[in-house]
C-alpha cells in the first residue's frame, strides 16, 4: 500500500481554504477596539499550527439631526421601554447601559433568537435555550444640532445544563434597531 503525503503547495492551499472557512464563521466581539482570538489549533507533521484572527467592532451607529442632549434623554427612555436596567450611567459623557444583563428567552418584547446569534443545532438556536449574559452600552456624541448614537453589544451564552459551556454570541441587530426606533419616535413626538 502506498501512502501519499501532501506537498507544501497542497498544504498551503488547504490552509488557505481553512482560514477562509473559519473566518466566515467567526463572530466579532461587540466591544470597541481590536481583539485577537485563537480560532483553531492543529498539527501539520511535527509542527503545531495556530490560526488567529484579529477583528474589530465599534458597534452600530445612527446619526440624528437633533442636539446630543435631546438624543441622550430619548436614549434613557428607550432603555426603560426595553426594560434594560442601567448599571452604567454617565450623563456628562452621555454614556449609559448595562454591563451584566442576564437574559433568557427575551428582552422586553424582543425574542433572543432575533437579538443574538449564538450558534445552534438542527433548527434550534442556542439563543432560545441558553442563558445569555450581555453587555449593552450606548453613547451619544456630537455638538450643536447633530448627534451620533452608538450602541455596542457583547454577549455570551451558556447551556444551563452544562456549566462552562459558554459560547460567544454576535448581535443580530434587533436590540440596536429597537433602541434607534424608540429614540427616533421620542424625538419626533416633542
C-alpha positions in Angstrom: 0.0 0.0 0.0 1.4 3.4 -1.0 0.9 6.4 1.3 0.9 9.8 -0.3 1.9 12.9 1.6 0.6 16.3 0.6 3.4 18.5 -0.7 3.9 22.1 0.6 1.8 23.6 -2.2 -1.2 21.4 -1.3 -0.8 22.1 2.4 -0.8 25.8 1.6 -4.0 25.6 -0.4 -5.7 23.5 2.4 -4.6 26.0 5.0 -5.9 29.0 2.9 -9.3 27.3 2.5 -9.4 26.5 6.2 -8.7 30.2 7.0 -11.4 31.3 4.7 -13.9 28.9 6.1 -13.1 29.7 9.7 -13.1 33.5 9.0 -16.6 33.3 7.6 -17.8 31.5 10.8 -16.1 33.8 13.3 -18.1 36.3 15.1 -16.7 39.7 16.1 -16.6 40.8 19.7 -19.0 43.7 20.3 -16.7 45.9 22.3 -14.9 48.8 20.8 -11.3 48.1 19.8 -9.4 45.2 18.4 -9.1 41.7 19.8 -7.2 38.7 18.6 -8.6 35.2 19.2 -7.3 31.7 18.5 -9.9 30.2 16.2 -8.3 26.8 15.7 -5.3 24.8 16.5 -3.9 21.7 14.8 -0.8 20.0 13.7 1.0 19.7 10.4 3.5 16.9 10.7 5.8 17.7 13.6 4.8 21.4 13.7 1.8 22.7 15.6 -0.3 25.3 13.8 -2.4 28.1 15.4 -4.9 30.1 13.4 -5.6 33.6 14.8 -7.9 36.3 13.6 -7.9 39.9 14.5 -11.4 41.5 14.5 -12.7 45.0 15.2 -16.2 46.0 16.1 -17.2 49.6 17.0 -20.9 48.9 17.4 -23.8 50.2 15.4 -24.0 54.0 14.9 -27.0 56.1 13.8 -26.9 59.8 13.1 -29.7 62.1 14.3 -30.5 65.7 13.3 -31.1 66.6 16.9 -29.0 68.0 19.8 -27.0 65.4 21.6 -28.6 66.3 25.0 -32.1 65.5 23.5 -30.9 62.3 21.9 -29.4 61.2 25.3 -32.8 61.9 27.1 -34.6 59.9 24.4 -32.0 57.1 24.9 -32.7 56.9 28.6 -36.4 56.5 27.8 -35.5 53.8 25.2 -33.6 51.7 27.8 -36.6 52.0 30.2 -39.0 50.9 27.4 -36.9 47.9 26.6 -36.6 47.0 30.3 -32.8 47.3 30.3 -31.9 48.3 33.9 -29.0 50.7 34.0 -25.8 49.7 35.7 -23.7 52.4 34.0 -24.9 56.0 33.5 -22.7 59.0 32.9 -24.8 62.0 31.8 -21.7 64.2 31.4 -20.2 61.7 28.9 -23.6 60.7 27.6 -23.0 57.0 28.1 -25.4 54.5 29.6 -26.1 50.8 29.6 -25.9 47.5 31.4 -22.6 45.5 31.7 -24.1 42.4 33.3 -27.5 41.7 31.9 -28.7 38.1 32.3 -31.3 37.2 29.7 -33.5 34.2 29.0 -35.9 33.9 26.0 -36.5 37.6 25.5 -35.6 41.2 26.3 -38.8 43.2 26.6 -40.7 42.2 23.5 -37.5 41.1 21.6 -37.1 37.4 21.3 -33.5 36.2 21.9 -33.3 34.4 18.6 -33.8 37.8 16.9 -31.4 39.6 19.2 -28.4 37.2 19.2 -26.7 34.6 17.0 -25.1 32.1 19.4 -24.9 29.2 17.0 -27.1 26.1 17.5 -28.1 22.7 16.2 -30.6 21.5 13.7 -33.0 24.4 13.7 -32.7 25.2 17.4 -30.7 28.4 18.0 -28.7 28.4 21.3 -30.1 31.8 22.0 -33.5 30.2 22.5 -32.4 27.8 25.2 -29.2 29.1 26.7 -28.8 31.8 29.3 -27.3 34.9 27.8 -25.0 37.3 29.6 -24.9 40.6 27.7 -23.3 44.0 27.9 -25.4 46.6 26.1 -23.9 50.1 26.2 -24.9 53.2 24.2 -23.2 56.6 23.9 -24.2 59.8 22.2 -21.7 62.1 20.6 -21.9 65.3 18.7 -22.4 69.0 19.1 -24.8 71.7 18.1 -27.8 70.3 16.2 -26.4 66.8 15.3 -25.7 63.7 17.2 -24.5 60.2 16.7 -25.9 57.3 18.8 -23.6 54.3 19.0 -24.7 51.0 20.7 -22.1 48.3 21.4 -23.3 44.8 22.4 -21.2 41.9 23.7 -22.8 38.6 24.7 -22.0 35.0 25.6 -24.5 32.2 26.1 -24.2 29.2 28.4 -26.2 26.0 28.4 -27.8 25.9 31.9 -27.3 22.1 32.0 -23.6 22.2 31.3 -21.7 24.9 33.3 -18.6 26.1 31.5 -20.2 25.5 28.1 -20.1 29.2 27.1 -20.2 30.3 23.5 -19.7 33.8 22.1 -22.7 35.4 20.6 -22.9 38.1 17.9 -25.7 40.7 17.8 -28.4 40.1 15.2 -29.3 43.8 15.3 -32.8 43.7 16.8 -31.8 45.4 20.1 -29.9 48.2 18.3 -32.8 48.7 15.9 -35.3 48.9 18.7 -33.2 51.5 20.6 -32.8 53.6 17.4 -36.5 53.3 16.6 -37.6 54.3 20.1 -35.2 57.3 20.2 -36.4 58.4 16.8 -40.1 58.1 17.9 -39.4 60.0 21.1 -37.6 62.8 19.2 -40.4 63.1 16.7 -43.0 63.4 19.5 -41.5 66.5 21.0 
